Amino acid sequence: MSLSALIGKAIDLLYFKPLQKFLSQQVFRYLMCGGITALLDAIWYYITYHYIVCERIIDLGFVAISPHIAALCVVFPITFFTGFWLNRNVAFRVTHIGSLPQLAKYALTVVGSILLNYVSMKLLVEQCYIWATPAKILTTIICAVYSFLAGRYFTFRG
């Protein structure tokens, strides 16, 4: 059994009858894949911010990057490919679009997420003075709503 099939079966075990009245199996899988990606993103962000970036400004000589943005830059590629793989192979297994065009559409919607992530983190940390990790969690919730709508109606539309 492939990893994607195993993950799909594990997710389907949580798809109880009360949920079936409100969510289709595909939407439930999409939400679960997003939840898995968001959880991994928060864990990687915490580790990166506290232990790799060490809460310090990163001075590259030509630009100084604040620690919360540096951590975001390190974690992004991991989250990008994890999210695409889970959505392509678990949430939306049946698709008539090739993987490269779908990856391009996914990348386009992620650009919107990056901008939303950046603006949200700058606003929450630097203007609202919220600690970086809780600000990242709030930002993830905001971006999850955007990503769901973009994925459902653009990226993974049949």
Long-range contacts (C-beta under 8 A, 24 or more apart in sequence): 4-85, 4-89, 4-90, 4-93, 7-86, 7-90, 8-90, 8-93, 11-90, 26-91, 26-92, 27-152, 29-90, 29-91, 29-92, 30-87, 30-91, 30-92, 30-148, 30-151, 30-152, 30-156, 31-148, 32-91, 33-83, 33-86, 33-87, 33-90, 33-91, 34-83, 34-144, 34-147, 34-148, 36-86, 37-79, 37-82, 37-83, 37-86, 38-140, 38-144, 40-78, 40-79, 40-82, 41-75, 41-78, 41-79, 41-140, 42-133, 42-136, 42-137, 42-140, 44-75, 44-78, 44-79, 45-71, 45-72, 45-75, 45-133, 45-136, 46-133, 48-74, 48-75, 49-132, 49-133, 49-136, 55-132, 66-125, 66-126, 67-132, 68-121, 68-125, 68-132, 68-135, 68-136, 69-118, 69-121, 69-122, 71-132, 72-117, 72-118, 72-121, 72-136, 76-114, 80-107, 80-110, 83-147, 87-151, 87-155, 87-156, 88-156, 91-156, 92-156, 94-158, 95-156, 95-158, 96-158, 102-155, 102-156, 105-154, 105-155, 106-151, 106-155, 108-155, 109-147, 109-150, 109-151, 109-154, 109-155, 112-146, 112-150, 113-143, 113-146, 113-147, 113-150, 116-142, 116-143, 116-146, 117-143
